């Protein structure tokens, strides 16, 4: 199965790319995907997760064709990525669309 992974803000710099296609095993979760792309590093608790533009938890399953986004914590006020994420969370969307 293949999923599209998006790395936003500082994670784009950390991974050296903004997005990539990743092959995952059936039964994969967001946490296992993170482990796969990060070389086994644990998922930082402050990283926000989204699957198909909806907030997700580490144990959310990923399916073929899903888009998974990892959003680092970003501080700031109105118009910031985190500000948009907080406002969007109330609407149930991940805030970058």
N, C-alpha and C positions, 0 to 999 in steps of 0.2 A: 504494500500500500504506500502511496505517496501523499505527503502533506506539504503545503506551502507554509514556510516559517518566515515570520517578519520580526526583525529586531529593530526596536525603535529607540531613538535618542542615543544615550551613551552606550547602549548595548550594540548599536550599529558599529560604533568604534571598537568595542571590545571584540566582537566577532569578525570585524573587517568586511562586513557586507550588511546590506539592509534586508535581504531576503534570500531564500534558497528553497529548493525542493529537497525533501528528505524522505528516504524510504524507511518505514517503520513496520514493526511486526504487528500482526493482529493482536488486539487487546492492549495496545499502547495507550498510555495516558499522557496528559500534559507533562507531568513530572518525569515520566520515563523518556519523553522526547527531549526535555531539557537535559537530562543526564546524558543522553546520546549526543546532542550537539555541543555540550560543554565539556566533553571528555570525562564524564563521571562526577563533575562537581555537583554538590547539593543545590537544590533550588533555593535561592535567597528568599526569605519570607516576605520581603518588601517588594518583590517584583510582582506587578499585576499581570494577570493572564487573561487571554481572550481566545475563544474559538468561534470562528465565523462571526466576528464583531459582537459577540456576547461575552460578558465576563464569565470566567471559568475558575474552577478550583484545580489544585494539583492532580486530583484523582479523576478529573473529567476525561472520559475516553476520547481518543481521536480516531477519525474514520478517513477512509480514502477520499482525497480531494478537499479535506478540511483546510482552512487557513488558521494557523495558530500564531498569535502575536504575544511577544514578551515585552512588557512596558516597564522600564526602570522607574524608581521613585524620582520625581522631579518636583522641586519646590517652586513656588511662584504664585502670583496672584491671578487676577482675571486675564484670560487669554492664554495662560500657560498650558502646557500639556496636562499637568496634574489638575489645574483648575478645570479644564475641559473634561478630564476624566471624572472628576468628582461630580460635575454637573451632569455628565452623561450617565453616570452610575444610577442616578435617580430615574433616568429614562430607560435603563436596562441596556444601553449600548456602550460600546467600548470607547467612543469619543474621538477616533481618528478618521472616521469616514467623512 
